[in-house]
Amino acid sequence: MIENMEKIKEEVKLIVSSSDTVELKLDRLNNLLSTLKPLDHTKEMLFVCDAAIICANDAGKPHMVAQFCLIKVKAEISQTSFYIKDIKDLTLPPGWFAPALKVTKARQAECEKRVQEIWTNTQKYIDVGFAYLNKNPLIGAAGYCQTMAGEIYASYYLQLKLYHFGSGRPWNSKLSNYRIISFLGVDNFLLLDRKSRKKITSVRKISLKCFKEAKKYYTEIRAWRFLADCYLSLGLEHHSFNSPIRSKIAFYRAEKLIKKYKIIDLEARLESMRKLPLIGSTKD
């Protein structure tokens, strides 16, 4: 991991210090990001994003700064699930004594702190990104940022659901395992307390609103490839929200666009979406 980070730093240094135009530098940095995965290369992605943000800002391209801010947020928030998992692993079932070992308490406190820090940074960078976008609100960039924001808030929704899992009445947990409960969308009611349900519902609404805005922008500029990709992302998020009918509708609309405009590079992604089970989250 350290060796990989050093390679990334060296490559970024070569790109930034090259005599290429700003546009080419940003393209190369973006291509470098495309080779990295949020779950596996978070630190590397954050480093590349920071370099791209500085480069775009110096070049007077606020819409590009906005896009790299959103990419940075998506990379960082992907790590929250690991900390939440550790918190849940350290929390014993109801009726048992609380963790007593100092090392256990310290680890739990550390995880709690990191989760809250990442969630705080998530909203901060989203706000910063859209502030930059408003300086030069190109429609294509706006569509991209709204799509990314929709995906980020959807991840936040699932993380909040896991974080607050069990805040409802313990005896309801068994009922929530039935697929019909998820299909009817009442699993949150059984697993979460009222305050937690209200929070995640508001986050889900924000996510869907972002996708709605993105679709509007892509349709306006007739960017059919991006619109189809947006529908695929929306369908995946509906699937994660346990809304199978809405998910299938989004995939169907994506399929129509892919076939009509012969968008070959999205066919594999569409095919993978078709293989999703009717109910259940498949978020990375």
Buried (B, 14 or more C-beta within 10 A) or exposed (E): EEEEEEEBBEBBEEBBEEEEEBEEBBEBBBEBBEEBEBEEBBBBBBBBBEBBBEBBBEBEBBBBBBBBBBBBBBBBBBBBBBBBEBBEEBBEEEEEEEBEEEEBEEBBEEBBEBBEEBBEBBEEBBEBBBEBBEEBBBBBBBBBBBBBBBBBBBBBBBBBBBBBBBBBEEEBBEBBEEEEBBBEEBBBBBBBEEEBBEBBEEBBEBBBBBBEBBBBBBBEBEBBBBBBBBBBBBBBBBBBBBBBEBBBBBBEBBBEBBEEBEBEEBEEBBEEBEEBEEBEBEBE
